[in-house]
Amino acid sequence: MDELLTTDGLKKIYGTVLPTTAVENVSFSLSQGEFVSLIGQSGSGKSTLLNLVGLLDTPTSGKVILEGKEAHKMGRKERANLRNKLIGFIFQFHYLLPEFSVLENILMPSLIGGYKSDKRLKKFAGEILDFLGLSGLEQKNANQLSGGQKQRVAIGRALINRSSLVLADEPTGNLDTTNTDQVYELFRKINKEFGTAFLIVTHDRGIAQRTDRILEIRDGHLVQDVYNKYLSA
Amino acid sequence: MLSLHIAARFLKKSPIQSLLIVAGISVGIAVQIFVGSLIASLQSYLIDQTLGSSPHVTIAASKEGESIKYEDKLQKILKKDKRITAILPQRTLSILYRKGSESAPLSLKGGDPKSLNSIYRLSKNVTKGSFKLTDNSILVGKEFAKSFNISPGDEIEVTLPDGKSKILKVNGIFDLGARELNQSLVFSNGKLPADILGFSKDQYSKIEIQLADVFTSTKVAKEIDKSFTGLKISDWQVEREDLLSGLSAQTSSTIIIQVFIIIAVALGIASTLSVSAIQKTRQIGILKALGMTDARSGTVFLWEGMLLGLFGTGGGVCLGLGLIGLFQWMSSRLETSLFPVEARLSFIAISAAIGIAVAMVSAIFPTRRTARLDPIEVIQSG
């Protein structure tokens, strides 16, 4: 499989007076279309690692290579552009824009990327809405939706630019069991149908068991990198 | 234009806040337009009242009491100068009016009636009788006529400088708005003083000039002085220094008032936009996480400033014009008429441009704050 993401000796230290090492010497690779979970306890450094590979944060040292591009050497503008093109984000608190409708929220990454809101783009957004079971809610304000619906809109937003990698940080942390199951089923469906790679941060081992590969982080170190078929064996 | 679209949505999302800031800019610009127009109109009214019916530059012979020749060269130069609006070659002599035991010294000023009218606005300032001047007819001032109970059509006897008497017919009574002039000045055509003084056709006592812009008098006077020798050029800015300093003080105070209005408007916009930028930190962080660049996200608040500036200034221009209209309507209803307030298009355009520019400059602080915002700050804070 083609390599999508590679980290090499990734390190992140916060603060200067009292330096705290959040991530240390983390190296792993992700291939196109992989479905991976990143587990660890609260404060283990999993969100920091996700922010580093999502180009939201810069490493103190080490490399982040995305589709062959050395992202760790890039400036803020380049990172923003690469983030827009290659990565779709799904956060625990969905982070929708309350000023915009469901459709506009989904279209936002494309508009930021410079695409025109034309018929073709709207048709694709409509397909995503259908796929996510959100048809009929296009013009609703993002604030008028339930928690599960909001998270599905956030998923739609992560898909609109046909990103090769979706990074999800505790995406079901605020959802009930039914909604959690629905969201994971959706992730799987997207992974299979669109070939999108997923890196899902969770502290729930039960959820992690449903992914193909599990990365475990403890005190900032990557302590386990196993494929699920070996776990179940 | 995504930044503009986002800016418009941010403003629409908080309608009360947006309306308040638009109202704030509108009031500031309206006050700016109204106060500016009021003071500018007051100034031009004062200038008109004090200098409108008097010469701005006077050309006389360098020796006191001597006459000057209004030669072709001087005529050409004066007539060619576009800054000059009126030229009055005039002859002046002192005469004495006696009635019983009372007497009054008068200054008789004679010139071409059309030229006299162009400087002293006799067609407007003659309040009784006719402003027309025929041979041996004169126009007298309001105070003089009142003192000696003189009416248009009356004939008065005056003593000339050589001691001889002459009968003159009063055609009209003028009011130049200055008591001293109304008491002592008498107008006649140019022939009457020429005959008395024995002046030739091109011989005059003085040449009086009026200018389109009264404040160019010193420059014009200097230029004439350079071109001719043996002439004494005087201008109102030197002769009436007190009036000039009063007008200058008024101009300075107007500028100070307008600067403070602009500062107040700028602070209002800057503070509101800053609050708005803080309120929208989360949204800006999300947009940046989705790939919006620092520069582009910063322009959201520049657009907000622009939109607020445009709507606020538009409202301010309408409100300002409304206030001027209200002032005009009120002054027309009052018994004592106030000075007319004129809404000058150029001043309104400048005020509007300042309003928009101030709104945009006020947006710089939130724009910079937004540009610096790191999306991780928002994502980590949850």
Interface residues (C-beta under 8 A of the other chain):
Chain A: S47 N51 L56 D57 R76 K77 A80 N81 R83 N84 K85 F89 F91 Q92 F93 Y95 L96 L97 P98 E99 F100 M108 P109 L111 I112 G113 R157
Chain B: L2 I6 R9 F10 K12 K13 R282 Q283 I286 L287 K288 A289 L290 G291 M292 T293 D294 A295 R296 P375 I376 I379 Q380 G382
